[in-house]
């Protein structure tokens, strides 16, 4: 037991509480300061539709084709699966043959899903 720990009457979680209070105080200070200094000043330029540097030419009520959402979901699915390969590669030697077989089953299912999406025309616009 160190001499400092024996004489300290503060609870062991005191630094965490102080950090939480400091972070909360800083956040509240910024919100209040923003509210005081940043009064809204609307004008026509701020209210106009603007996206990615190009003025909008389409109607806002225009509908997107369902294939747009299907391709977006497939992209997310394959992206997450690709991110899953990295941690597997890090522990590949510890997993041994079992880990290799399980990953090949996973990749087979992923490949079958990719082939099905391709055959059904999900990637064609």
Buried (B, 14 or more C-beta within 10 A) or exposed (E): EEEEEEEEEEEEEEEEEEEEEEEEEEEEEEEEEEEEEEEEEEEEEEEEEEEEEEEEEEEEEEEEEEEEEBBEEBEEBBEEBEEEEEEBEEEEEEEEEEBEEEBEEBEEEBEEBBEEBEEEEBEEE
